[in-house]
């Protein structure tokens, strides 16, 4: 488990393609690299690795809150793109990725982490203390 950065873009792109059960073509990796460059300032990334390859990833998108009179600046995070290759699911890699993200959020004084989990991932997030956010509303636009 380690923080990831620009030197890890190819591994992150391969994991994203694997998540979508697709190939990490040169065109996709180039597109991913451009996106990563635009997003790098507002995201923190982590990789889970085996002895031979990257096996999982997660990132946090940071949002700065609007200033409020009488309060210091604050921020919150969107935990995104948690993925572990199927052969390593149940190995603890997903939990380690979540722990790294939560530690980052605490160290940077985030007021909350939010996410939009799949049904499959709900038990994993629940084991790490995440709970339903009934107070949020959603307007699907697509």
Protein Blocks (a to p, Z undefined) as FASTA:
>chain_A
ZZddfklmmmmmmmmmmmnopacdfklmmmmmmmmmmmmmmcccdddddfkbcfbdcddd
dddddddehiacddddddehiacdfklgonlmmmmmmmmmmmmmmmnopabdcddddfkl
mmmmmmnopacdfkbccddfZZ
